[in-house]
Amino acid sequence: MSHDLPHPRILLLIDVQAGMLAEPPVGIPSSHATRTNIARVLHSARVATPAPQIIHVRNTGAPSP
């Protein structure tokens, strides 16, 4: 096994929901800061060299009760 290969760079965003990021009282209390931080991380990833693979994972199942 070769150890000369670079490690892949991946940004993984899991279940970032619009409702969660809405302004309170609908969204979480820290929705503004969370949106700002997600935007900052995405921007940094998009301009990075080498660029990481950006993966968004979302739940497509029924909402929680």
N, C-alpha and C positions, 0 to 999 in steps of 0.2 A: 504494500500500500504506500503510495507516494504522499509525502507531506509537503510537496512543493506547490500544491494547488492553493489558491487564495480561498479564504473562508467567504462564503456567500454573505452578502449583506441584505437583510430583509427587514422591512417595516411591516409589522402585522397589526392591523386595527380590527378588533373583534367587537361586533355588535354595537357600533356607534349609532344610536337611534336618534332620529330627529326629535321625537317627543322628549327624550331625556335631556336634550340640549336646548329645548325651548326655555324661554324666560319663566322663572317661578311665577305662579304656583304650579304650573303644568310640569316644567322641567325640574331637574335637581337644583338645590340651592346654589351650587357652584357652577351652574351651566355656563355663565359668561366666561369664567376663567378656564373651564374645561374646553369650550369652543376655541378660545384664544390659544391654548396650549396645543390642541390638536392641529390647528392651522399652522402654528409655528413649526411643529415637528414635521408635518407634511411638506411645508416649504423647504425646510432644511434638507429633507430627503430628496426632493425634486431637483435641487441645485447641486447636490453632492456629486463628487467625482471620486471613485466610480459611483454611479447612482445605484441605490439599492432597489430590489424588487419591492414594490408596494402592494400589499395584499389586504383587501377589505373583506372581512367575513361577516355575513349577516344571517340572522335567523329568519327563515321563511315559513316557520311553523305558526301555529295558532298562538295568539297572545296569552300571556300568563293570566290566570284568573284573579 
